[in-house]
Amino acid sequence: MNQLTKKRIGCPYCGETIKVLIDSADVDQQYIEDCQVCCKPIIFLVSESIDGDLDVNVYSEDDAF
């Protein structure tokens, strides 16, 4: 069973802090989810830190990564 983790992220468009649920099965995955405030598409990159925690990086569609 996959574990869901609550994370707070800052929207790269409007700057609002929003709460999201991250699925542990999404490690090393990229996906898009709309901001709950401004509705613009946020690109999520999920990785696992050395100590086993989930790290979430977010980008706008205009950001180069």
C-alpha positions as CSV (number, residue, x, y, z in Angstrom):
1,M,0.0,0.0,0.0
2,N,1.3,3.4,-1.0
3,Q,1.6,6.1,1.6
4,L,0.3,9.6,1.1
5,T,2.4,12.5,2.5
6,K,1.1,16.0,3.1
7,K,3.4,18.7,1.8
8,R,3.2,22.5,1.6
9,I,4.4,24.0,-1.6
10,G,4.6,27.5,-2.9
11,C,2.8,28.1,-6.3
12,P,5.4,29.2,-8.8
13,Y,2.8,31.5,-10.4
14,C,0.8,33.2,-7.6
15,G,3.2,32.5,-4.7
16,E,0.4,31.1,-2.4
17,T,1.3,28.3,-0.1
18,I,-1.0,25.3,-0.8
19,K,-1.2,21.8,0.8
20,V,-0.9,18.8,-1.5
21,L,-0.9,15.1,-1.0
22,I,2.1,13.3,-2.5
23,D,2.0,9.5,-3.2
24,S,5.1,7.6,-2.3
25,A,4.7,5.8,-5.6
26,D,5.4,9.1,-7.4
27,V,9.2,9.0,-6.4
28,D,11.3,9.9,-9.5
29,Q,8.2,10.9,-11.4
30,Q,7.1,14.2,-12.9
31,Y,3.4,15.2,-13.1
32,I,1.3,18.3,-13.5
33,E,-1.4,19.5,-11.0
34,D,-3.3,22.7,-11.2
35,C,-2.9,25.3,-8.4
36,Q,-5.8,25.3,-6.0
37,V,-5.7,29.2,-5.9
38,C,-4.9,30.4,-9.4
39,C,-5.6,27.2,-11.4
40,K,-2.4,27.4,-13.4
41,P,-0.5,24.1,-14.1
42,I,2.3,23.3,-11.7
43,I,5.0,20.8,-12.6
44,F,5.8,18.5,-9.7
45,L,9.1,16.6,-9.5
46,V,9.1,14.1,-6.6
47,S,12.3,12.5,-5.3
48,E,13.4,10.7,-2.1
49,S,16.1,12.3,0.1
50,I,19.0,10.3,1.6
51,D,17.1,9.9,4.9
52,G,14.0,8.5,3.1
53,D,11.8,11.6,3.2
54,L,9.9,12.8,0.0
55,D,11.2,15.9,-1.6
56,V,9.0,17.9,-3.8
57,N,10.2,20.6,-6.3
58,V,7.7,22.6,-8.2
59,Y,8.1,24.6,-11.4
60,S,6.0,26.7,-13.8
61,E,5.7,25.7,-17.4
62,D,8.2,28.5,-18.3
63,D,10.9,27.3,-15.9
64,A,13.8,25.4,-17.4
65,F,14.9,22.3,-15.5
